Amino acid sequence: MLAGAGRSRAVFMLNVKESLNCRIIKAGLSSVQDAGRLGYTKFGISHGGFADPDSAHLANLLVGNSANSPCIEICESRFELRANESVKLACLGAWVDLCILDSDARIQRSVAAGSAFYLSAGETLRVQRWFAGRTLYLAFAGQLDLAQALGSFSTDLANQFGGLDGRMLINGDVLPLKSNPAAFTREPASGARPIPIWSGADLHTVPSLRFLAYRGELAAQLHLQHYQLTPQCSRAALRLKGVALQIDAALSSALSAGVIHGAIQILPNGEPLVLGVDAQTLGGYALAGCVIQADLSKLAQLKIGAAVQFECIDRAMAARLNCEYVNRRDRQLGAVLASC
Amino acid sequence: MFTGEPIAFEFAGSQWWLCALGDRAVRLELQIQDMSLASCGAVQHLSAALHAKQTHFSVQAQVPAYASLMLMLQPGSDLPDLAAKLLAFFSTAQTAISLKEYSLKEWAAPLVQLQLLPEPGLDAALLADAFGLSVPQLLSQFCAAQYRVAQIGFRAGFPYLLGLPPELSLPRRASVRAQVPALSVAIGGAQAGIYPATGPGGWHVIGQIAQPLFNPNGFPERGGAPCWLAPGDRVQFLC
């Protein structure tokens, strides 16, 4: 009886062809994200999705996916992932040091962020060091094979759905991948130069988050004050410390109302809190203004401890900066599409 | 040229501000900011009127609240253009007609009934004490009132309910409870609410329901919507 059971189990295992997947060895602070979900804000479900869509789109294009395919989003932390079969990847966003370990955990080679590369069966990709930026995207040729929830693969951490079981990735998670035959017939372009995503200027000067005032009372106070990004940063909100603003009682006792990614709320202690991509849909704190579209990806790349300034600009300037941003982004996407 | 300064407008007899929220959203705010059934009705009316024209306005999503309605723009669309279209819409006579239609629909809307479980909530005894009532008296007074979903937020499917009898209002707990059980019905100040999932919360728990409020796969009975309740719904608790 026992022997028979053992034999049938062995036969069963032989018949199962292991499907393409990758295993999370060190999850750090990572989750599955895509372009996010639309149209559910009236139910208290935020848009969510890529915190730095520009980097995520490029990572996807580099491996031959469509721009909004689901990626692993990694927030500054130790991260390692092992492939059970050869898979084409691209890492993009923060400026990091990437290396590939063989099955005996020996460093084999380093790879450049911002270009596509292969991970062979049994090899491990390690995010070794973070030089600049806080958010990194890992795109897989052929996509993550997960189910959508409310039209998106994004993990909604507050409401615990989407992505992988509605939570951050943990050590030992196995992510199934859809194989994409097209991705394996093409070698990554040899000598392809990595794409400089991170704006070098921001590393040397105080990054400025340009914003449009909301009724002006607090915006003038916030303009060009010096702040520092505290470790209390998540996909939902980024807390800053620095000069406390004077809020009058009428502003701080306002009824809650709709808020968006990039909105700058002033806490009762006078310090700003910038809403992240997973922000709640309703907010009750006083509102100083809202970070413009062109600077939203920058928000996801500010390092903990970074000095930050808010620059209040007018609508014409915002329109010009947004237009320049869209042109720059489209040129970059076009260049990647042309090189693939 | 639209500078972003708030612009006053009138809609169906109430006075509003149109305020730009950055470069991607506008907030339409009632000039008198209060938590009343009248304000909630005005917001719902505006929401319904604009929902029918969502494509025309290039609006992607709405967030109704107690005394405001936020509209999020579709990517690539122009905010000054939306502001101009909205103001043109508000200045037309159509709104008066839609107010009549809306009122008819509003009063014909079915009532969502939610059965309270027999076991009183964690704070039912405390609440009853505070109001000088017995627990059964507290529950029957709570259930006698009719509620309206003013806004949904904090968590997916968490309804902020207007209509709590004033004599049952009590300031929030001094400290936030780390784990409020899922589907707890609670009182926070003059509002009532229901926690869709287990998690932190500072409101007084009066009871619990069995009806799930949030389902990421959608409720077929609610046309596939992920939440059992929607802003504007009328709610009655049964005990």
Interface residues (C-beta under 8 A of the other chain):
Chain A: L38 G39 Y40 T41 K42 F43 G44 I45 H47 A149 L150 D156 A158 N159 Q160 F161 G162 G166 F211 L212 A213 Y214 R215 A254 L255 S256 A257 G258 V259 I260 G262 A263 Q280 T281 L282 L287 G289 C290 V291 I292 Q293 D314 R315 A318 A319 N322
Chain B: F2 T3 G4 P6 C19 A20 L21 G22 D23 R24 A25 R27 E29 Q33 D34 M35 Q60 A61 Q62 V63 P64 A65 Y66 A67 S68 L69 M70 M72 P80 Q151 I152 G153 F154 R155 A156 G157 F158 A197 F214 P216 N217 G218 A225 P226 C227 A230 P231
